Amino acid sequence: MISDEFTDLKITESDHRGLRERLEEVPDPRDPRGVRYPLASLLTIAVCAVIAGAVTFAAVGDWIEDLGEEYLADIGLTGARPVNTTLWRVLTRVDSVALSSVLATWLLSRKGLSGNMPAESAAGSIEPGTSGPAVIARRVIAVDGKAIRGTVRADGRYVHLLAAYDVATGVTLAQIPVGDKGGETGHFTVLMDQVEAVLGGRESLEGAVVVADALHAQTTHAHDLAARGAVLFVRVKANQETLHNQLKRLPWKDIPVGHRTRDAVHGRRETRTLKALTLQEPLALAFPHAVQAVRITRTRIIKGKTTRDTAYLIISLPHEHAGAATLNLWARQEWHIENRLHWVKDMTLREDEHRATTGQGPAVFAVLRNTAIGFHRLEDQTNIARATRGASRQTGPLIRAVTSNGTTTQ
C-alpha cells in the first residue's frame, strides 16, 4: 500500500517562503499589459504537475484542469484557471537558467542544505582506518551533458544541456543550454558560476570535488576549480594522447593495490581494482594541479564471458585527503548523474520522447524534471516512478508540501 509520503514533510526554519514565493524571483517575459495570471502561480502549477508525473505540456494543462477548487487559492489563483495554451506560451518563454537557479535554491532550503555540506557527503571523504589529520567533508558534484533526442532539428542537431548534480542530495544544482556536445567545455565556467550562486556565494565550492567524464579533462577547468578552492577528478582517454600515454607509462607494476571491490548483480560479476600514485618529479604530468594519478581496472563476467577494461584518472588532491577507497567511491559517483538523473528523466519522465522544440520549452521542461527528481530524492524516494504515482494521488498533501512557508506541513 502506498503511504502518504507528503504529510510528514518538514519545512525547516530556514525556509520562510514556499515555492510560489520563491518563483516570484523568476523574471517575467510577458508584456505586463493584459497579464491575467501571476507568473509564480503558472510556474507552481508546472512544478507540481511534473512532481506528480506530468511528462508533456498537455499533461500539465490536464493537471490544473483537474485540480479541485479548494486548492486554487494555495497556488495564487482566483476565478478562472489558465488553459493549456496559456501555460505553453509562458513555459516556452521563461528563462530556463533563472528558473533552474530558483528551483535548486528552493529544494535545498527546504531541507536547510543551501550553502552547507550534506552529512552524507562526509562518508565519501573519509578513508576507513585512516589516522592523522581529520579529513574534511566534501560535497561531490557530478557534471555531464545530455542531448534531448526528441528535439532533433533538420540539421540533425539536438537541444543539448549541461548539468551539475549534487550526488548526496540528488538535487540538480545548475543546468544551462550549450548548443551541442562540443559546447560543454566552453560553458563549464558559466555552470560553476551558477552552482556557486545556488550554494550561496564564492566560497561555497571550497573543498568540493567535481567529477566528470573525459571531455572535461581540460586545463582551463583545472585552473578554474583551483581558483574556487574546488577539486577536479576526471578521466583521461586516448584522444588526449600525450597525457594518456604519460599515465599509461607510470610504474603501475610497482604500485600495490589500494582498494578492490567485488559486486554481483543482475547476473553480472564485477571486480574493480584501484591503484593510486602520488605525482611528483620525475613523475609529474602535463596537466595543472594534478596531484594523484589513478588506475582502475574493471573485470566483468557476464554469462561466462570475461571482459576487462582500464581507466586512467587524475585528481588535484593528495593521498592524505583522498585515499584509495575514497577515490574508488568518487569514481563510481561520477555515474550517478547518468543513472540517477538522466536515465530517470528518459525512462520515467520520458524526456527523449518529448518533441517540444519551441523557444525555451525543452530546457524549461528539463528543469521541471530535474526539480521533480530532486524533490523526491530529498524525501528519500529511490523509486521515482512510484513516487510520482503517489504524488498524483495525493494532490492536497503535495500542494501543502510545496506551498507551506511554516515549520511543518501539518
N, C-alpha and C positions, 0 to 999 in steps of 0.2 A: 504494500500500500504506500502511495506517495504521501509523505508528511508535508505539513505546512511549512515549507522551507523558509518563508519570509517573515513569519510572525515573530520570530525571535531575533531578528536582526538588530544589532545595537549601533546607534549613531553616537560617535564619540563627542566629547565636549569641544573638540577642535573643529567640529563641523557645525557651524551656526547657520548654514544655508543648505537648503535642499537642492535637488537637481535643477528645478526651474529657475531658482535664484542664481545658481552658477551659470546657467545658459544665457542669462542676460548679458554676460561678458562677451558673447559672440557678436561680431559686427553684423548689422542687418543690411543685406544687399539690396533691399527693396526701396523704392521711392516712398517716402513717408506719406505722401498723399494717397488716400484711399486704402491704407493698411487696415485690415479688419481684425486680424488675429495677431497677438503678440508673437514675435519670433521665438521666444523662450518656450512658449506653450506648444508651438508646432514641433520644435526640436525635442521637447519632452515626450510628445506623442511618438515620435520616431524611435527614440531610445527605448521607451517602454515596449513598443511593439516588437522590436528586434530582440530584446531580452526575452520576450515571450515567444520567439521563434519565427517572426516575420522575415521572409527572405527576399521580398521584392517591394517596390514602391506600392504596387497594388495591394499587397498584403498589409502594409502599413495603413493604407486607407481603409481596409476592411476592419482593422483593429479598432480605429477610432469610431467607425460607423457602428460597431457592435458594443461599444463601451456604454455602460449604464449611466443614466442621467446623474446619479448620485456622486459620480466620480469626476464630472466635468470641471467643477469648481476647483478641485485639487490640482488640476493641471492648468488653471488660469483661463478657462473658457466659460463664457456666459452666452446664453441664447443658442444660435445655430452652431453646428460643428463644421470644421473645414472638410471640403470634398477632396477627393484623391488628386485632382489636377492642381489644387492649391498647394497641397503638400509637395507634390512633384516639382512645381515651379520653384519653391523655396529650397528644397533639398538639392536641386541641381545648380543652385547659385551660391549657396553659403560657402564660406571659406573653410575648406576641409582641414587645413593646418591649424587654424584658430579653434575649430571645433574639437580636433584631437587633443589640443593642449588643455582646453577647459574640461573635457570629459575625463582625461587622465588625472588631472588635479582633483576633480570631484571623487573619483574612485579611491584614490589614495587617502584623501582627507576623511572619507567615511570611516576608515579604519585607523585614523591617526598615524598614517605612514608617510605623509608628504615630508620630504627632506630628511627622514630618519632611516636608519638601516634596519630592514626587516630582520627579526631574530632568526628566521630560517636561513638567512644568508650566512650566518656565522659558521654553520656546520660545513660550508664549502670552503672555509678559510683556515681551519684549524687541523693540523696534522695529528692524527691519533698517536699518542705516545711521545709527542714532541716535547722536549723540555727547553728551558731557556726563556727568552723574552716572550711576553704574551703576543699572540698574533691577532691583529685587528680583524673585526668582522668586515666583510667586503660584499658590497652589492654586485651581483653578477648580471650583466646586461648583454643579451644576445642581439646581434644586428644582422639583418638579412633583408633581401628584396624579394618581391613577389609580383609576377605578372597576373593580371586578371584576364583569363583566357577568353571569356565571353565578350570582351571589348575589342576584339581584333578588328582592325580597320582595313581598308582596301589595300594599303601598302604593306600589310602583314604585321604591323606594329600593334602592341597592346598598351593599355594603361599599366604603368609599372610603378610600384610603391616601395619605398624603403622604410623599414620599421625598426624600432628599438624596443625590446621586450624584457621586462623585469622578471627574471627567472623565478625568484622567490614568491612573488605575489601573483604572477600571471597577468599583470597589467601591461598593456602596450603603452609605453611612456611617450612615444612620439611616432608620427608617421608623416612622410612627405612624398609627393609625386616626384619622380625623377626622369620621366620621359621614356627611358629604356634601361636595360640592364647595365649597359656601359656607363650610364649616368650615375650609378650608385656611388662610385668613388668620388665624384665631384661634389656630391651632396652630403658627404659624411659629416663635414664640419657643421653644416646647417642642422643636420639631425641632432648632433650633440648639443648645439645651442638650444634646440627645443627641449631636449631632455633636461638640461640644466634649468631652464625656465620652469618646467613642471616640478622638478625636485626642490626648487627654492633658491637658485642663485649660483654664482660662480664656484663656490666651494662645495657644492652638493655632489660633485663627481669625485671628490677627493677619496682615493683608495679604491674606487670602483674598478671592476675587471670587465672589460669589453671583449666578448668572444665573437669571432666572425669567421666566415669562410675565406678561402684563399684569395678571392677577389679583393679583399681588404688588407692584404699584406702590402701596404703602401707606406713609404717612408713619411709621407705627409700626415697619415693617420697617426703614426707613432709619435711624431713631433706634437701634433695637436693634443693627443691624450696626455702626453707627458706634461704639457703646459697646464693642463687642467688637474694634474695630480692623479690621473687615472692610469690604468694598465691595459695594454693591448696583448691579447692572447689569440694568435692567429695561425692558421695552417699555411704551409708553403707548398706549392705544387711545381711540377716540372716546367710550366710555362714561364716561371721565373728562374731561368736556367742557372745563372750564376749562384744565386742564393740557395737554390735547391741542391746543387752539386756540392756546395760548401757543407750543407747539413749532412748529406749522404757520406761525405768523406771524414766526418768526425769519428774518433776512435770508439765506436759503439761496442765493439767486441770486448773492450777493456772495462766497460761500464756495467756494474751489476744491475740486475732487475730492481727497479724501485718500487713497483706496485703491479699487482696482477689481479684481475677479476675474472670470474667464470660465471656465465649465465646460461640457463637453459629455459627457453620459452618458445611456444608455438612450433615445437618440433625442430628448433634450431639451437645448437650449442655454440656458444661464442666465448673465446678467451681473449682478453685484452691485456697485453704486456707493455708496460711503460718503463722507459729509461729516460733519465734527465741528466743533463750535463751543464755545469756552470761554464759560461763563456768568458774567457779571459785570454790575454795574449799567451801563446800564439793562436788560440782558437777563436778569436773574435770574428764576428760575421760582418758582412757588408750590409748591415741593417741597423739603424739608430736605436738606441735604448734596449737592444736585445741583451738579456742577462742570462737566460737559460735556453738551451735547445732541448727539444723533447722528441722522442721517437716512440710511436705507438704501433705495435704490431697486433693486428687483429686476425685471429684464426676462427673460421666458421666451418661447422659441419652441418650440412643440410641433406637429409636423406642419404647419408653415407658419403656424400661428396664434400671434400675439404677445399676451402679457398683461403688464401692468405693475402692480406694487403698491409702496406706500411705507410704511415702518415708521419710527416715531419711538421713540427710546430715550434714557434718561438714565443717567448713571453718576457716582459720587462719587469720581472720580479725575481729576487734571489731565492735560493732554496729555503732559507730560514723563514721566508714569508709565503712560500708556495712549494710544499713538499710533493712527493710523487703521488700520494693518494689524492691530494687536493687537485693536482694537475689533471689526473685521470677523471675526476669528477667534473671539473670545469670543461674539459674537452667534450664530455658527453652532454653537458648542459648547453653547448652551442646548438645542439639539435632540438632543444626544447621549442625554439621559435618555429621550427618546421613541424614538429609532432604535436605540440600543444596549442599552437596558434594557427599556422597556415593550413595544416591538414584538417583541423576542425572547421575552419572557415569554408573549406571546399566541400567536405563530406557531410557536415551537419547543417551549415548555413548556406551551402550551395553557391559559393561566391563565383566559381568559374562558370556556372550556368547562367549567371545574371548578365544579360546582354545590354544593360543600360549604358549608353555612351555619351549622353548629353552633358555638357559642361562639367561641373564638379561632381555630378551624380555618382560615378563609380568610386571616386576617392571618399566621398562623404559616406556612402553606404558601407565601404570598407571600415571606416572609423566606427560606425554603429555596430558592426560585427565585432570589432576589437573590444568595444565597450561591453557588449553583451557577454563575451567570453571572460573578460576581466571581472565583471560583476559576479558571475557565477563562481569563478575561481576564488575570489575573496571570501565567498561563503562556503569554501571547502567542497565545492561540487566538482567531482572528477569526470562525471559523465555529463557533458554539456547538452547532448540531445535530451537526456532525461530531465535535466534542469530546465530547459526551455519549455518542455511539455508541462512540467509542474507550474511554471510561471504563467503559462497560457490558461491554466485552470484556476489560478489564484489571483485574479485581477486586483481585487481590493488590497490584499497584503502587499502586492508588488507596488502599487501606486503609493501606498503609505510608506513603504521602504525607501522609495527614491525621492519622495517629496518632503519627507519629515525633516524638520530642522531642529528637533529637540534631541534629548539624550537617549530616546528609545522610540521604537515604532509603535509601542503599545500604549 
